[in-house]
Amino acid sequence: MSIKKIAKLTGVSTATVSRILNNPEYKCQSPETRERVWQTAIDLNYTPNRAARNLKLGITFPKQKSFFLNVLMTRTDSVQTDPFFNELLRVIESEIHKVGSVLSSIWYMPVFSDDEACERNDLQVLIDNVYNDVSEHSDGLIIIGKCNHKALQLWKKKYKAIVSINRNSTNHEVDEVICDGSKIAHLATNHLIELGHTQIAYAGSCHNEARYRGFTDALTQAQIALREEYVINTPARQTDGFDAMKKIASLTNRPTGIYCANDVIALGMLDFLNQYKNLNYTPSIIASDDIEEAQYTKPMLSTVRLPKNEMGKFAIQLLTDRLSGGHSSVTKIELEGTLVKRNSTYVATENQWQSYK
């Protein structure tokens, strides 16, 4: 199946199709166009003609087998819920295309990241229902996001090769590429501490969550007390960030610094503060992920950048290498986050947000 066929079916140019399939950072005029192109490619089991492409470039490689690969998104129920996972998925899609394999299916199943929901559901039935539809086109599985231990054991019975991309380690259950959530949170929280903040809040998931552990460890090492009212256990949605800031703003003794487990929560908090400027409350806020929107918020969001491109690239390399018989031992690749200092954090004795009012 050619790019020309995909272009005809989606109503866009072959050049646009090629850019979408090859460049995860390519921005279409509308997100719907990009999703339509990728869905068509998935429906057609499209795989690129690498031989023809390499011939044009004067490159020769040994023949490599193509694989049917599936993606399981465990932290989001749609591509719109969390931009970080949407951005990471774009990288994965393009990397699968570059190695000449086929993206067979993308499943959005947040139940697998929720331990309580996993206890309430028959995981075997859930997995069978989605897997049976693609059983003939299922060589390997990419899991993006945290996965319940029991669910992961069941997925391992379906696939001979699985790679997890996550902030929480699977503890050597499967091959994985991680940017350790504990270290990410520790780095972000330490930035607030170095700025002189001692009243620091947390917003995000708490149960079995590496970022929460990293946050509490940073406070302990700095001999800062963890205050119960400063811990907001919340899902990772922008609306939840808005509600979390509403709770924090209502406290009698409000924190001067806040660490959000991801950028989306922070966006919601900034929405609240910009909407209720009369509160005259401008805490330092830092998060993690560094989604595209983080640099356009008011104020611009300080965060810890996760290396999405490298995470996606190494994940596909691990998966295809195992499928090709290149390695058999469980392998972990750990990448480091990078602190990005912007305008939403400042020295505790200052109040630099006034320019945004």
C-alpha positions as CSV (number, residue, x, y, z in Angstrom):
1,M,0.0,0.0,0.0
2,S,1.5,3.3,-1.1
3,I,1.6,6.8,0.4
4,K,-0.4,7.9,-2.7
5,K,-3.2,5.6,-1.7
6,I,-3.3,7.1,1.8
7,A,-3.2,10.6,0.4
8,K,-6.2,9.8,-1.9
9,L,-8.3,8.3,0.9
10,T,-7.6,11.2,3.3
11,G,-7.8,14.0,0.9
12,V,-4.3,15.5,1.6
13,S,-1.1,15.7,-0.4
14,T,1.4,12.8,-0.6
15,A,4.0,15.3,0.9
16,T,1.8,15.9,3.9
17,V,1.3,12.2,4.4
18,S,5.0,11.6,4.2
19,R,5.8,14.4,6.7
20,I,3.1,13.1,9.2
21,L,4.4,9.5,9.0
22,N,8.1,10.4,9.3
23,N,8.3,13.5,11.5
24,P,6.7,13.3,15.0
25,E,7.2,17.1,15.4
26,Y,5.4,18.0,12.2
27,K,2.4,20.2,12.9
28,C,-0.6,19.8,10.7
29,Q,-3.1,22.6,10.1
30,S,-5.4,20.6,12.2
31,P,-4.9,17.6,14.6
32,E,-7.8,15.9,12.9
33,T,-5.8,15.6,9.7
34,R,-2.9,14.0,11.4
35,E,-5.2,11.5,13.2
36,R,-7.0,10.7,9.9
37,V,-3.7,10.0,8.1
38,W,-2.5,7.7,10.8
39,Q,-5.8,5.9,11.2
40,T,-5.9,5.2,7.5
41,A,-2.3,3.9,7.6
42,I,-3.3,1.6,10.5
43,D,-6.5,0.4,8.7
44,L,-4.4,-0.4,5.6
45,N,-1.6,-2.1,7.6
46,Y,0.7,0.4,5.8
47,T,4.5,-0.3,5.9
48,P,7.0,1.9,4.1
49,N,9.1,0.7,1.2
50,R,12.4,1.1,2.9
51,A,14.3,-0.5,0.0
52,A,13.1,2.1,-2.4
53,R,13.8,5.0,0.0
54,N,17.3,3.8,0.8
55,L,18.0,3.2,-2.9
56,K,17.3,6.9,-3.5
57,L,19.6,7.8,-0.7
58,G,22.3,5.4,-1.8
59,I,22.1,3.4,1.4
60,T,22.2,-0.3,1.7
61,F,21.2,-2.3,4.8
62,P,20.8,-6.0,5.4
63,K,17.2,-7.1,4.9
64,Q,15.2,-6.6,8.1
65,K,11.9,-8.3,8.9
66,S,8.8,-6.1,9.3
67,F,6.6,-6.6,12.4
68,F,3.1,-5.9,13.4
69,L,3.2,-3.7,16.5
70,N,0.4,-2.6,18.8
71,V,0.3,0.3,21.3
72,L,-1.5,0.3,24.6
73,M,-2.1,3.7,26.2
74,T,-2.8,3.2,29.9
75,R,-2.9,6.8,31.1
76,T,-5.4,8.3,28.8
77,D,-8.8,7.5,27.3
78,S,-8.3,9.7,24.2
79,V,-5.4,11.5,22.5
80,Q,-6.8,14.8,23.9
81,T,-6.6,13.9,27.6
82,D,-2.9,14.4,28.2
83,P,-0.7,16.2,25.6
84,F,2.4,14.5,26.9
85,F,1.2,11.0,25.9
86,N,-0.1,12.4,22.6
87,E,3.4,13.8,21.8
88,L,5.0,10.5,22.9
89,L,2.7,8.6,20.7
90,R,3.6,10.7,17.7
91,V,7.3,9.7,18.2
92,I,6.3,6.0,18.5
93,E,4.3,6.1,15.4
94,S,7.1,7.7,13.4
95,E,9.7,5.3,14.8
96,I,7.6,2.3,13.9
97,H,7.4,3.7,10.3
98,K,11.1,4.3,10.1
99,V,12.0,0.7,10.9
100,G,9.6,-0.6,8.3
101,S,7.1,-2.2,10.6
102,V,3.3,-1.8,10.9
103,L,1.4,0.0,13.6
104,S,-1.5,-2.4,13.8
105,S,-3.7,-1.0,16.6
106,I,-3.7,1.7,19.3
107,W,-5.7,0.9,22.4
108,Y,-6.7,3.6,25.0
109,M,-7.4,1.7,28.2
110,P,-6.8,3.7,31.4
111,V,-8.2,0.9,33.5
112,F,-4.8,-0.8,33.4
113,S,-3.1,2.0,35.2
114,D,-5.7,2.1,38.0
115,D,-5.0,-0.7,40.6
116,E,-8.5,-0.3,42.2
117,A,-10.2,-0.5,38.8
118,C,-8.1,-3.6,37.9
119,E,-9.5,-5.3,41.1
120,R,-13.0,-4.6,40.0
121,N,-12.7,-5.8,36.5
122,D,-12.0,-9.1,34.8
123,L,-8.7,-8.3,33.3
124,Q,-8.5,-11.5,31.2
125,V,-11.8,-10.6,29.5
126,L,-10.7,-7.0,28.8
127,I,-7.4,-8.2,27.3
128,D,-9.0,-11.0,25.2
129,N,-11.6,-8.6,23.8
130,V,-9.1,-6.3,22.3
131,Y,-6.4,-8.8,21.5
132,N,-8.6,-11.2,19.6
133,D,-9.4,-8.6,17.0
134,V,-5.7,-8.3,16.0
135,S,-4.3,-11.7,17.0
136,E,-3.1,-12.3,13.5
137,H,-1.2,-9.0,13.4
138,S,0.4,-8.9,16.9
139,D,4.1,-9.5,17.1
140,G,5.0,-6.9,19.7
141,L,3.3,-4.5,22.2
142,I,4.4,-1.1,23.4
143,I,2.8,0.0,26.7
144,I,2.8,3.7,27.2
145,G,2.2,4.6,30.9
146,K,2.0,2.7,34.2
147,C,0.5,-0.8,34.0
148,N,-1.0,-2.8,36.9
149,H,1.2,-5.8,37.8
150,K,-1.5,-8.4,37.3
151,A,-2.5,-7.0,34.0
152,L,1.1,-6.9,32.8
153,Q,1.4,-10.6,33.6
154,L,-1.6,-11.4,31.5
155,W,-0.3,-9.3,28.6
156,K,3.0,-11.2,28.7
157,K,1.0,-14.4,27.9
158,K,-0.2,-12.8,24.7
159,Y,3.1,-11.3,23.4
160,K,6.6,-12.7,23.2
161,A,7.9,-9.1,23.1
162,I,6.7,-6.1,25.2
163,V,8.4,-2.8,25.9
164,S,7.2,-0.4,28.5
165,I,7.7,3.4,28.3
166,N,7.0,4.9,31.6
167,R,8.0,7.0,34.6
168,N,7.4,4.0,36.9
169,S,9.6,0.9,36.5
170,T,8.1,-2.5,35.9
171,N,10.8,-4.0,38.1
172,H,12.3,-6.1,35.4
173,E,9.0,-7.7,34.3
174,V,9.5,-6.5,30.6
175,D,12.0,-4.5,28.6
176,E,11.5,-0.9,29.5
177,V,12.6,2.7,28.7
178,I,12.0,4.9,31.7
179,C,12.6,8.4,32.9
180,D,12.5,7.7,36.6
181,G,9.5,9.6,38.1
182,S,11.1,9.6,41.5
183,K,14.1,11.4,40.2
184,I,12.0,13.8,38.1
185,A,10.0,14.8,41.2
186,H,13.1,15.1,43.3
187,L,14.7,17.4,40.8
188,A,11.6,19.6,40.6
189,T,11.0,19.8,44.3
190,N,14.6,20.5,45.0
191,H,14.4,23.5,42.7
192,L,11.6,24.9,44.9
193,I,13.7,24.2,48.0
194,E,16.8,25.9,46.5
195,L,14.6,29.0,45.9
196,G,13.9,29.1,49.6
197,H,10.4,27.5,49.7
198,T,9.6,25.5,52.8
199,Q,5.8,25.3,52.5
200,I,5.5,23.1,49.5
201,A,2.4,21.3,48.1
202,Y,2.0,18.3,45.8
203,A,-0.8,17.7,43.3
204,G,-1.1,14.4,41.4
205,S,-1.6,10.7,42.0
206,C,-0.3,9.4,45.3
207,H,-1.0,5.6,45.2
208,N,2.0,3.6,44.0
209,E,3.4,6.6,42.2
210,A,7.1,7.3,41.8
211,R,6.7,11.0,41.5
212,Y,4.9,11.2,44.9
213,R,7.8,9.2,46.4
214,G,10.3,11.5,44.9
215,F,8.5,14.6,46.2
216,T,8.3,13.2,49.8
217,D,12.0,12.1,49.7
218,A,13.1,15.6,48.7
219,L,11.2,17.1,51.6
220,T,12.6,14.5,54.0
221,Q,16.2,15.1,52.9
222,A,15.7,18.9,53.3
223,Q,14.1,18.3,56.7
224,I,10.9,19.9,55.6
225,A,7.7,18.6,57.2
226,L,5.1,17.0,54.9
227,R,1.8,18.7,55.6
228,E,-1.3,16.6,55.0
229,E,-3.4,19.5,53.7
230,Y,-0.7,20.2,51.1
231,V,-1.1,16.9,49.4
232,I,-3.8,16.9,46.7
233,N,-4.5,13.4,45.4
234,T,-5.9,14.2,42.0
235,P,-6.2,12.7,38.5
236,A,-4.0,14.2,35.7
237,R,-6.5,16.4,33.9
238,Q,-6.5,20.1,33.4
239,T,-9.9,20.5,35.1
240,D,-8.6,18.6,38.1
241,G,-5.7,21.0,38.3
242,F,-8.1,23.9,38.4
243,D,-10.0,22.2,41.2
244,A,-6.8,21.4,43.1
245,M,-5.7,25.0,43.0
246,K,-9.2,26.0,44.3
247,K,-8.6,23.7,47.3
248,I,-5.1,25.1,47.9
249,A,-6.2,28.7,47.6
250,S,-8.9,28.1,50.2
251,L,-6.3,27.1,52.9
252,T,-5.7,29.5,55.7
253,N,-1.9,28.9,55.5
254,R,-1.3,28.5,51.8
255,P,1.9,27.0,50.4
256,T,4.4,29.2,48.6
257,G,5.5,26.4,46.2
258,I,3.7,23.6,44.4
259,Y,5.0,20.6,42.5
260,C,2.5,19.2,40.0
261,A,3.0,15.6,38.9
262,N,2.5,16.6,35.3
263,D,2.2,19.8,33.2
264,V,-1.5,19.3,32.6
265,I,-2.3,19.7,36.3
266,A,-0.2,22.8,36.3
267,L,-2.1,24.3,33.4
268,G,-5.3,23.9,35.3
269,M,-3.7,25.6,38.3
270,L,-2.6,28.5,36.2
271,D,-6.0,28.8,34.7
272,F,-7.5,29.2,38.2
273,L,-4.9,31.8,39.3
274,N,-5.3,33.8,36.1
275,Q,-9.1,33.7,36.5
276,Y,-9.0,34.7,40.2
277,K,-6.3,37.4,40.2
278,N,-8.1,39.2,43.0
279,L,-6.8,36.5,45.4
280,N,-3.4,38.0,45.1
281,Y,-1.9,34.5,45.5
282,T,1.0,33.7,43.2
283,P,2.8,30.6,44.4
284,S,5.8,29.1,42.6
285,I,4.6,26.2,40.4
286,I,6.7,23.6,38.8
287,A,5.7,20.4,37.0
288,S,7.2,17.7,34.8
289,D,6.9,16.5,31.2
290,D,7.5,19.8,29.2
291,I,4.6,19.6,26.8
292,E,4.4,22.1,24.0
293,E,1.9,24.3,25.9
294,A,4.3,24.8,28.8
295,Q,6.2,27.5,27.1
296,Y,3.1,29.5,26.1
297,T,1.4,29.7,29.5
298,K,1.2,32.9,31.6
299,P,3.5,32.8,33.3
300,M,5.7,30.3,31.3
301,L,5.8,27.0,33.2
302,S,8.9,25.7,34.9
303,T,9.1,22.0,34.5
304,V,11.3,18.9,34.1
305,R,11.6,17.9,30.4
306,L,11.3,14.3,29.6
307,P,13.3,13.2,26.5
308,K,10.3,12.0,24.5
309,N,12.2,11.5,21.2
310,E,14.9,9.3,22.8
311,M,12.3,7.4,24.8
312,G,10.3,6.5,21.7
313,K,13.4,5.7,19.6
314,F,15.0,3.3,22.2
315,A,11.7,1.6,22.9
316,I,11.3,0.6,19.3
317,Q,14.9,-0.5,19.0
318,L,14.5,-2.7,22.1
319,L,11.2,-4.2,20.8
320,T,12.4,-5.0,17.3
321,D,15.8,-6.3,18.6
322,R,14.0,-8.8,20.8
323,L,11.6,-9.8,18.1
324,S,14.6,-10.4,15.8
325,G,16.4,-12.6,18.4
326,G,19.0,-9.9,19.3
327,H,18.6,-10.2,23.1
328,S,16.7,-12.3,25.5
329,S,17.5,-10.8,28.9
330,V,15.1,-8.2,30.3
331,T,16.7,-4.8,29.5
332,K,16.1,-1.4,31.0
333,I,17.2,1.9,29.5
334,E,17.0,4.8,31.9
335,L,17.1,8.4,30.6
336,E,17.4,11.6,32.6
337,G,15.0,14.5,32.9
338,T,16.2,18.1,32.4
339,L,15.2,21.0,34.6
340,V,13.7,23.8,32.6
341,K,13.5,27.1,34.5
342,R,10.9,29.5,33.3
343,N,8.8,32.3,34.9
344,S,6.4,30.3,37.2
345,T,9.1,29.7,39.9
346,Y,10.9,32.4,41.8
347,V,12.7,33.1,45.1
348,A,10.3,32.6,48.0
349,T,10.6,36.2,49.2
350,E,9.8,37.7,45.8
351,N,6.5,38.0,43.9
352,Q,7.4,38.0,40.3
353,W,3.9,37.2,38.9
354,Q,2.8,40.8,39.3
355,S,3.7,41.5,35.6
356,Y,1.1,39.0,34.5
357,K,-1.8,40.7,36.3
